[in-house]
Amino acid sequence: MKTVTAQQKTTLAFINDKSPILDLICNELLVSEIEILFRSENIEDGLIKLSALKKLPEICFIDLDFYDKSILSQLQKLKAQYPTIKLIAHSDIDNEKVGKAILKIGFENYLLVGSDRCDFKKAIEKVCNG
């Protein structure tokens, strides 16, 4: 008798403002080997949702709103409470200095707003495969 092993899905969370484009990307990601555990609009709400989960996501995409003065302290809290979650930044700031600073504080990758489903999948694969 042949045993079929279910391929494990990569689990994600999104902490991002509402966006119809991101809605489409999430829907497209769901048809691949990806499971989205939750979406929230800010880090504080994301922390609440993370605390309620029995299994944490492998990757969390975070929209970096640098106009929010508390963003760095919120990110540090997120990283301290959930060090195993790999973070991918999603921002509209196309600046090499900012990109390097984001990687320095613990993000694994950086996507610009306007990235498509293929860009998201590549970032996911890169983070999962090291």
C-alpha positions as CSV (number, residue, x, y, z in Angstrom):
1,M,0.0,0.0,0.0
2,K,1.4,3.4,-1.0
3,T,1.5,6.1,1.7
4,V,0.9,9.6,0.6
5,T,2.6,12.3,2.6
6,A,1.0,15.7,2.6
7,Q,3.5,18.4,1.7
8,Q,3.8,20.8,4.6
9,K,2.7,24.3,3.8
10,T,4.8,27.4,4.6
11,T,2.9,29.4,7.1
12,L,2.7,33.2,6.9
13,A,1.3,36.2,8.7
14,F,0.8,39.7,7.3
15,I,1.0,42.9,9.4
16,N,0.0,45.4,6.8
17,D,-2.5,48.2,6.1
18,K,-5.5,47.3,4.1
19,S,-4.7,47.0,0.4
20,P,-6.7,45.6,-2.4
21,I,-3.4,44.7,-4.2
22,L,-2.2,42.8,-1.2
23,D,-5.6,41.0,-0.9
24,L,-5.0,39.7,-4.5
25,I,-1.5,38.6,-3.7
26,C,-2.6,36.8,-0.6
27,N,-5.4,35.0,-2.6
28,E,-2.8,34.0,-5.2
29,L,-0.4,32.7,-2.5
30,L,-3.2,30.6,-1.0
31,V,-3.4,28.4,-4.1
32,S,0.3,27.4,-3.7
33,E,1.9,25.6,-0.8
34,I,1.3,28.6,1.5
35,E,-1.0,29.0,4.5
36,I,-1.8,32.5,5.8
37,L,-2.5,32.2,9.5
38,F,-3.7,35.8,10.0
39,R,-3.6,39.3,8.7
40,S,-3.6,42.4,10.9
41,E,-3.3,46.1,10.3
42,N,-0.6,47.0,12.9
43,I,2.1,45.4,15.0
44,E,0.1,45.7,18.3
45,D,-2.8,43.8,16.8
46,G,-0.4,41.3,15.3
47,L,1.1,40.6,18.7
48,I,-2.3,39.9,20.1
49,K,-3.1,37.5,17.2
50,L,0.3,35.8,17.5
51,S,-0.3,35.2,21.2
52,A,-3.5,33.4,20.4
53,L,-2.0,31.0,18.0
54,K,-1.0,27.4,18.9
55,K,1.5,27.3,16.0
56,L,3.5,30.3,15.0
57,P,3.9,31.4,11.4
58,E,7.3,30.7,9.9
59,I,7.4,34.1,8.2
60,C,5.8,37.4,8.9
61,F,5.5,40.2,6.3
62,I,5.5,43.6,8.0
63,D,4.6,46.9,6.4
64,L,7.0,49.3,7.8
65,D,5.3,52.6,8.5
66,F,8.2,54.9,9.5
67,Y,5.8,57.7,10.2
68,D,4.7,55.8,13.3
69,K,7.2,56.9,16.0
70,S,6.8,53.7,18.0
71,I,7.6,51.3,15.1
72,L,11.1,50.5,16.2
73,S,10.1,49.7,19.8
74,Q,7.2,47.6,18.5
75,L,9.5,45.7,16.1
76,Q,12.0,45.0,19.0
77,K,9.1,43.7,21.1
78,L,7.9,41.4,18.3
79,K,11.4,40.1,17.7
80,A,12.0,39.6,21.4
81,Q,8.7,37.7,22.0
82,Y,8.9,35.7,18.8
83,P,12.6,35.2,17.8
84,T,11.8,32.1,15.6
85,I,9.6,34.0,13.2
86,K,11.5,35.2,10.2
87,L,10.5,38.8,9.3
88,I,10.2,40.2,5.8
89,A,9.8,44.0,5.5
90,H,7.3,45.5,3.0
91,S,7.8,49.2,2.5
92,D,7.5,51.9,0.0
93,I,10.9,53.4,0.9
94,D,13.4,52.5,-1.9
95,N,16.6,53.4,-0.1
96,E,19.7,51.2,0.2
97,K,20.5,52.7,3.6
98,V,17.1,51.9,5.0
99,G,17.3,48.4,3.5
100,K,20.6,47.7,5.2
101,A,19.3,49.1,8.5
102,I,16.2,46.8,8.3
103,L,18.4,43.7,7.7
104,K,20.6,44.8,10.7
105,I,17.7,44.9,13.1
106,G,16.7,41.3,12.3
107,F,14.7,41.2,9.1
108,E,15.5,38.4,6.6
109,N,14.5,40.2,3.5
110,Y,12.9,43.4,2.1
111,L,10.2,43.9,-0.5
112,L,9.0,47.1,-2.0
113,V,5.4,48.0,-2.2
114,G,4.4,47.2,-5.7
115,S,6.0,43.8,-5.6
116,D,3.9,41.1,-7.2
117,R,3.1,37.5,-6.3
118,C,6.3,36.2,-7.9
119,D,8.4,38.6,-5.8
120,F,6.6,37.4,-2.6
121,K,7.2,33.8,-3.5
122,K,10.9,34.4,-4.3
123,A,11.3,36.2,-0.9
124,I,9.5,33.3,0.9
125,E,11.7,30.7,-0.8
126,K,14.9,32.6,-0.1
127,V,14.0,32.9,3.6
128,C,12.9,29.3,3.9
129,N,16.0,27.9,2.1
130,G,18.4,30.2,3.9
